[in-house]
Amino acid sequence: MKKNNSFENKSLEELKATKAKYQKISAAVAGLMTVAIIFIVYVAITTKNWGQLGTLGVIGTLLPLFISIQNLDKEIKRREQNN
């Protein structure tokens, strides 16, 4: 069964623009999450409430975004090799 690839319907320029947009979004979210992680660790240490560190599992929510960027890279490379 072939998986549905929505990137096949876009032009190379659109793919590059989408990749740039996804990278900007991931950089902004990663920056915010870094600040949040530092804050959570600080609060956990000062209050000695180690259960708060369980909230750090939220980092996994970035995985779909990174997978989309990886799929965009593959599609861009495939198209550039065909030209």
KOLMIPA-45498 format. One line per field, with one value per residue (C-alpha): residue number from 0; residue in three letters; x, y negated, z negated. Coordinates in pm, 1 decimal, always signed. Last residue first. Layout:
seq (NUM/...)
type (ALA/...)
xx (X/...)
yy (Y/...)
zz (Z/...)
***
This chain:
seq (82/81/80/79/78/77/76/75/74/73/72/71/70/69/68/67/66/65/64/63/62/61/60/59/58/57/56/55/54/53/52/51/50/49/48/47/46/45/44/43/42/41/40/39/38/37/36/35/34/33/32/31/30/29/28/27/26/25/24/23/22/21/20/19/18/17/16/15/14/13/12/11/10/9/8/7/6/5/4/3/2/1/0)
type (ASN/ASN/GLN/GLU/ARG/ARG/LYS/ILE/GLU/LYS/ASP/LEU/ASN/GLN/ILE/SER/ILE/PHE/LEU/PRO/LEU/LEU/THR/GLY/ILE/VAL/GLY/LEU/THR/GLY/LEU/GLN/GLY/TRP/ASN/LYS/THR/THR/ILE/ALA/VAL/TYR/VAL/ILE/PHE/ILE/ILE/ALA/VAL/THR/MET/LEU/GLY/ALA/VAL/ALA/ALA/SER/ILE/LYS/GLN/TYR/LYS/ALA/LYS/THR/ALA/LYS/LEU/GLU/GLU/LEU/SER/LYS/ASN/GLU/PHE/SER/ASN/ASN/LYS/LYS/MET)
xx (+1629.8/+1554.2/+1818.2/+1662.8/+1321.8/+1442.0/+1640.3/+1332.7/+1113.7/+1364.1/+1406.5/+1028.6/+999.5/+1263.8/+1081.2/+758.0/+933.1/+1067.8/+717.1/+574.3/+844.3/+786.1/+521.1/+786.9/+920.2/+603.9/+779.7/+927.4/+605.1/+738.7/+991.4/+707.8/+709.8/+1045.1/+883.1/+1192.3/+1041.0/+1364.6/+1474.7/+1138.8/+1094.1/+1436.8/+1376.7/+1041.1/+1190.9/+1480.6/+1236.7/+1008.1/+1296.8/+1405.6/+1044.3/+1019.4/+1337.2/+1226.4/+892.4/+1063.3/+1314.1/+1041.2/+828.6/+1120.0/+1211.7/+852.5/+836.5/+1167.2/+1047.7/+720.3/+908.4/+1136.6/+838.2/+656.8/+962.0/+984.3/+619.3/+353.0/+136.6/+401.8/+418.9/+83.5/+235.5/-30.4/+125.6/+143.1/+0.0)
yy (-1752.7/-1411.6/-1460.5/-1792.3/-1628.5/-1348.0/-1590.5/-1810.2/-1507.0/-1373.3/-1712.7/-1756.9/-1415.5/-1518.8/-1845.1/-1652.1/-1411.0/-1705.8/-1848.9/-1511.7/-1476.9/-1814.3/-1670.1/-1442.7/-1733.9/-1706.9/-1437.9/-1719.7/-1719.1/-1431.3/-1671.1/-1809.7/-1492.2/-1596.5/-1842.5/-1963.8/-2315.3/-2479.7/-2187.5/-2131.5/-2505.0/-2530.6/-2218.1/-2356.3/-2697.6/-2547.4/-2324.9/-2619.7/-2827.0/-2536.1/-2481.0/-2839.1/-2805.8/-2472.1/-2625.6/-2914.5/-2689.1/-2444.0/-2723.4/-2868.5/-2524.4/-2455.5/-2786.7/-2719.8/-2372.3/-2511.7/-2767.8/-2495.6/-2276.0/-2564.9/-2633.1/-2266.5/-2260.6/-2098.2/-1793.5/-1542.0/-1701.5/-1556.0/-1207.5/-942.0/-610.5/-335.1/+0.0)
zz (+1307.5/+1151.2/+881.4/+775.2/+750.1/+526.0/+310.0/+260.1/+176.8/-75.5/-241.3/-264.0/-430.3/-686.8/-755.8/-805.9/-1044.0/-1244.0/-1277.3/-1378.3/-1649.9/-1813.6/-2046.7/-2194.6/-2398.7/-2609.2/-2810.7/-3020.0/-3222.0/-3427.0/-3578.7/-3789.2/-3995.9/-4140.1/-4382.1/-4566.0/-4553.4/-4438.9/-4222.5/-4054.0/-3995.3/-3831.1/-3620.7/-3504.7/-3422.7/-3225.5/-3039.7/-2960.0/-2824.9/-2606.6/-2498.6/-2379.4/-2177.4/-2031.7/-1934.4/-1756.2/-1580.3/-1478.9/-1333.4/-1140.1/-1006.5/-902.7/-713.1/-536.8/-439.2/-307.6/-97.9/+39.8/+122.4/+290.1/+506.0/+603.7/+707.5/+493.2/+565.9/+458.9/+112.8/+9.1/-3.9/-60.8/-154.9/+101.5/+0.0)
***
